[in-house]
């Protein structure tokens, strides 16, 4: 007798037989069959694991960037054969190649982040670019190969920072953007999450130059790049495992469209009928306070009109909605502050190793150790500076930080060739610079997030359900990368032209100008410039 075909659902049915293979494909996220859940779906889509994956990705980017900073002068001189008098300019050029590629890639990554249905593919693509860059740096023996490697590294940075921060925002949810923290600053919950991430990745910023110098001195290039490949492996495993919230929702509902629907719903604009959305009232009678200042609620009546966009917006603003927010001086100043922050930071990467080598005859190990006083204070005081921004607002932090750096940069001309005392003096001044860098780390991203949130709340229909946040982080990354591009070029060329001391004097002047602009534009008008607002408050209180 002919054998009967197994009925659907029997142990020998084709669906049952292919289930392990489908499970494997689903676990690796290589198919779109949402009827088979991937292994570990719950913990892989957990908020903590997603945020941790982004943090490790950003950590890896900064770690591999800083790992070769103390090694570059010796790599160029000994392996590539660059003349000693050209080492400084070539170090600056390689640092600028990284940042320049990131400048060009960041806005494209921001647009891509808003267009793709999932973040994992471009997130993994950025890691592959970083892997290729690391291989080229390890094997490269010409200036051209090293430049190409740094370009790939910059492309990776653009992808990981823009896509990663967008993934963070998507996980936390823009519905949590816009609550008053403490008594002064308006800090979105997503921005607070980013500040926590920045505190973590600053460890990579601190450890990488030190480890790079130590490993190069003790084990050569294999030691330096060996730890780089190990960090890349950990990063790759986490990026491969992570499952986005909206993708997890599709598996839960067994409906490819359900995740998008839930995501759209959760990211919808605040509802006027939601009592928790409305800003806190200034007094028990429910009266709103006067126009915006550092201690005002998120949106007052007058502010609502200020951030209201006209109906006839240009087509380019409708294509890239973030451009509509560029009319805000506070937002433009926040971008400028981010640019100057990156420029200031990159001057150390470009000049400290070569200056220490010429001044004290330091090896790569000793040059790397100089980054410890610079990075420790940034690491330790970073969370405290974030709390200060939370408690007192962005204006005091930015003004104090940049003003504090002015005399410190001026004093960096004091160390000269000599004994251990001069080394201690130089290390102490770098430690003071670390304090200033910790203070100026938070204001730009906090202010830009707050301003864009005001536009989003006032014009929810224009910005759509997701808002312009991925574009914002793309522009932030682009501006920061532009600072990383120009910083080494300016520092290197000025050091060659007028000397290390005068170069730092120029940076001090830039910090002073930035402090003045921050006082005027960040966090609303300064108190003395909004006297009329206080008079209105007094008249309202007295009932006159």
Buried (B, 14 or more C-beta within 10 A) or exposed (E): EEEEEEEEEEEEBEEEEEEEEBBBBBBEBEEEEBEBBBEEBEEBBBEEBBBBBBBBBBBBBBBBBBBBBBBBBBBBBEBBEBEEEEBBBBBBBBBBBBBBBBBBBBBBBBBBBBEBEBBBEBBBBBBBBBBBBBBBBBEBEEBEBBBBBBBBBBBBBBBBBBBBBBBBBBBBBBBBBBBBBBEBBBBBBBBBBBBEBBBBBBBBBBBBBBBBBBBBBEEEBEBBBEBBEEBBEEBBEBBBBBBBBBBBBBBBBEBBEBBBBBBEEBBBBBEEEEEEBBBEEBEEEEEBBBBBBBBBBBBBEEBEEBBEBEEEBEEEBEEBBBBBBEEBEBBBBBBBBBBBBBBBBBBBBBBBBBBBBBBBEBBBBBBBBBBBBBBBBBBBBBBEBBBBBBBBBBBBBBBBBBBBBBEBBBBBBEBEEEEEEBBEBBBEBBBBBBBBBBBBBBBBBBBBBBBBBBBBBBBBEBBBEBBBBBBBBBBBBBBBBBBBBBBBBBBBBBBBEEEBBEBBBBBBEBBBEBBEBBBBBBBBBBEEEBEEBEEBBEEBEEEE
